[in-house]
Amino acid sequence: MLFRVITKDFKTNVWSMSTVALLLACLILILFNLAPSSLAQAAMPGELFVPLIAIICLPTVFLPDQAESIQAVINSKHYRLPLVRFLRVSWFLLLLSMLDAGIIIVYGLHGVAVPLLALLVDFIGKVLLLAGIIVTIYRITQNIVVAYIVPVTYFALCLGYTGLGPFNLLTAMHGRSLLDCWWQIFVALLLLVTGLLPFRQARTYLD
């Protein structure tokens, strides 16, 4: 039953934006050099473009459930809205991580002389951090417009300001160590837990 419900939800609310993400990903082949000669150049697709796709896609996981009546219907079932949203977010994280992995595989096929595994972790860290910011901001504000504005503003700040330290999304592009990604992943996981875990329901079950 749950599998059928989730499949129906994905067909209705997720596949269309997944298609948009894949179409946007095709632009990587046109916009970027997939046989780069430096680490900064190799980092551009995963630090610059895939995060933009994440900002476009991830807030849409909350879009289908804006009406309180729809939330009430979902929460009346054997599953709950937090589970549906968790699965939607997880799907997009998997999809975006696969895009990052695809970039790294192409680099490997071209024999690009960069630390491929470290760069992959760096790319995935950006996606996780943006996902954490988006879900946490939405949980706090319950406003999908704000869930777009905040990550866009953060991304723009990363572009124009180099004083964010380990939390600048353009790590390798700004010449910082790829070890910064571990700080980003740590904060991202905290934000994802904060944004997705149903604390209210958990307290109800504990009482």
Phi, psi and omega per residue, in radians:
M1 nan -0.881 -3.133
L2 -1.069 -0.712 -3.128
F3 -1.079 -0.726 3.139
R4 -1.132 -0.706 -3.139
V5 -1.129 -0.799 -3.132
I6 -1.128 -0.716 3.105
T7 -1.060 -0.765 3.113
K8 -1.108 -0.718 3.122
D9 -1.099 -0.736 3.128
F10 -1.120 -0.752 3.133
K11 -1.088 -0.645 -3.074
T12 -1.400 -0.711 -2.905
N13 -2.052 -0.248 -2.963
V14 -2.019 -0.692 -3.006
W15 -1.083 -0.672 -3.100
S16 -1.094 -0.783 3.117
M17 -1.251 -0.504 3.047
S18 -1.112 -0.696 3.097
T19 -1.112 -0.725 3.091
V20 -1.048 -0.760 3.139
A21 -1.060 -0.743 -3.134
L22 -1.190 -0.667 3.098
L23 -1.132 -0.727 3.088
L24 -1.116 -0.645 -3.140
A25 -1.094 -0.518 3.111
C26 -1.081 -0.441 3.127
L27 -1.168 -0.368 3.107
I28 -1.003 -0.633 -3.133
L29 -1.122 -0.452 -3.087
I30 -1.662 -0.687 -2.968
L31 -1.498 -0.396 -2.991
F32 -2.190 2.660 3.061
N33 -1.442 2.010 -3.107
L34 -1.591 0.208 2.954
A35 -2.285 1.071 -3.016
P36 -1.221 2.767 -3.098
S37 -1.857 -0.023 -3.137
S38 -2.540 2.822 3.136
L39 -1.122 -0.731 3.140
A40 -1.060 -0.713 3.127
Q41 -1.220 -0.665 3.132
A42 -1.158 -0.496 -3.090
A43 -1.372 -0.264 -3.002
M44 -1.013 -0.835 -3.129
P45 -1.083 -0.751 -3.065
G46 -1.422 -0.425 3.132
E47 -1.715 -0.336 -3.044
L48 -1.935 -0.837 -2.964
F49 -1.645 -0.813 3.121
V50 -1.065 -0.690 3.026
P51 -1.028 -0.613 3.065
L52 -1.107 -0.714 3.077
I53 -1.089 -0.701 3.111
A54 -1.065 -0.739 3.139
I55 -1.126 -0.612 3.115
I56 -1.242 -0.722 -2.976
C57 -1.498 -0.805 -2.910
L58 -1.097 -0.695 3.110
P59 -1.092 -0.351 -3.101
T60 -1.221 -0.220 3.114
V61 -1.141 -0.373 3.140
F62 -1.666 -0.197 -3.023
L63 -1.112 -0.732 -3.068
P64 -1.175 -0.293 -2.977
D65 -1.978 0.487 -3.090
Q66 -1.177 -0.632 -3.100
A67 -1.324 2.378 3.139
E68 -1.099 -0.537 -3.137
S69 -1.133 -0.685 3.119
I70 -1.189 -0.715 3.101
Q71 -1.057 -0.707 -3.135
A72 -1.129 -0.703 3.124
V73 -1.110 -0.799 -3.136
I74 -1.098 -0.769 -3.091
N75 -1.258 -0.233 3.108
S76 -1.438 -0.194 -3.133
K77 -1.453 -3.110 3.122
H78 -1.228 -0.353 3.075
Y79 -1.826 3.004 -3.098
R80 -2.196 2.795 3.138
L81 -0.975 -0.734 3.114
P82 -1.002 -0.617 3.118
L83 -1.163 -0.763 3.137
V84 -1.075 -0.783 -3.137
R85 -1.170 -0.685 3.097
F86 -1.032 -0.758 -3.139
L87 -1.180 -0.667 3.094
R88 -1.111 -0.822 3.130
V89 -1.078 -0.761 -3.136
S90 -1.059 -0.687 3.122
W91 -1.086 -0.828 -3.120
F92 -1.169 -0.620 3.067
L93 -1.098 -0.716 3.100
L94 -1.127 -0.780 -3.122
L95 -1.084 -0.809 -3.124
L96 -1.191 -0.619 3.080
S97 -1.154 -0.613 3.077
M98 -1.166 -0.627 3.054
L99 -1.098 -0.770 3.091
D100 -1.061 -0.762 3.138
A101 -1.109 -0.649 3.107
G102 -1.071 -0.713 3.093
I103 -1.065 -0.786 -3.119
I104 -1.133 -0.687 3.116
I105 -1.084 -0.746 3.111
V106 -1.088 -0.722 3.078
Y107 -1.023 -0.755 -3.137
G108 -1.106 -0.701 3.124
L109 -1.140 -0.529 3.120
H110 -1.518 -0.030 3.139
G111 1.175 0.598 -3.122
V112 -1.185 2.283 -3.052
A113 -1.526 1.185 3.052
V114 -2.359 2.756 3.106
P115 -1.232 1.650 -2.958
L116 -1.117 -0.775 -3.097
L117 -1.142 -0.769 3.112
A118 -1.099 -0.652 3.132
L119 -1.197 -0.636 3.090
L120 -1.107 -0.784 3.097
V121 -1.068 -0.699 3.099
D122 -1.053 -0.813 -3.133
F123 -1.074 -0.824 -3.107
I124 -1.143 -0.595 3.100
G125 -1.046 -0.639 3.122
K126 -1.123 -0.770 -3.132
V127 -1.109 -0.780 3.140
L128 -1.086 -0.758 -3.112
L129 -1.113 -0.782 3.115
L130 -1.126 -0.684 3.087
A131 -1.080 -0.754 3.113
G132 -1.082 -0.736 3.111
I133 -1.097 -0.797 -3.071
I134 -1.127 -0.843 -3.076
V135 -1.213 -0.590 3.122
T136 -1.235 -0.759 3.112
I137 -1.084 -0.716 3.127
Y138 -1.155 -0.693 -3.137
R139 -1.106 -0.641 -3.126
I140 -1.295 -0.755 -3.000
T141 -1.719 -0.432 -3.017
Q142 0.950 0.606 -3.093
N143 -2.300 2.002 -3.051
I144 -1.228 -0.474 3.096
V145 -1.132 -0.771 3.103
V146 -1.127 -0.600 3.116
A147 -1.164 -0.320 2.992
Y148 -1.567 -0.756 -3.015
I149 -1.116 -0.771 -3.058
V150 -1.102 -0.887 3.115
P151 -1.151 -0.582 3.080
V152 -1.109 -0.754 3.121
T153 -1.118 -0.741 3.109
Y154 -1.083 -0.770 3.132
F155 -1.099 -0.751 3.114
A156 -1.106 -0.657 3.107
L157 -1.126 -0.684 3.096
C158 -1.100 -0.608 3.136
L159 -1.181 -0.716 -2.988
G160 -1.810 -0.056 -3.044
Y161 -2.396 2.270 -3.080
T162 -1.789 0.156 -3.059
G163 -1.662 0.295 -3.134
L164 -1.504 -0.007 3.101
G165 1.067 -2.357 -3.076
P166 -1.220 -0.097 -3.090
F167 -1.814 0.282 2.999
N168 -1.440 2.215 -3.096
L169 -1.119 -0.457 -3.082
L170 -1.620 1.043 -3.009
T171 -0.998 -1.137 -3.095
A172 -1.242 -0.555 3.139
M173 -1.133 -0.494 3.098
H174 -1.704 0.184 3.047
G175 1.354 0.307 3.114
R176 -1.547 2.892 3.139
S177 -1.228 2.490 3.094
L178 -1.171 -0.220 3.074
L179 -1.126 -0.325 3.077
D180 -0.993 -0.476 -3.061
C181 -1.107 -0.463 -3.135
W182 -1.209 -0.618 3.013
W183 -1.103 -0.735 -3.137
Q184 -1.122 -0.730 3.137
I185 -1.153 -0.712 3.131
F186 -1.056 -0.857 3.123
V187 -1.144 -0.668 3.138
A188 -1.048 -0.770 -3.130
L189 -1.129 -0.694 3.078
L190 -1.072 -0.765 -3.130
L191 -1.180 -0.679 3.124
L192 -1.123 -0.710 3.080
V193 -1.106 -0.779 3.137
T194 -1.094 -0.689 -3.050
G195 -1.438 -0.438 -3.008
L196 -1.969 -0.464 -3.073
L197 -1.260 2.257 -3.115
P198 -1.395 1.378 -3.073
F199 -1.051 -0.660 -3.095
R200 -1.106 -0.783 3.122
Q201 -1.155 -0.651 3.137
A202 -1.100 -0.701 3.107
R203 -1.148 -0.628 3.140
T204 -1.102 -0.728 -3.133
Y205 -1.207 -0.551 -3.112
L206 -1.335 -0.501 -3.082
D207 -1.244 nan nan
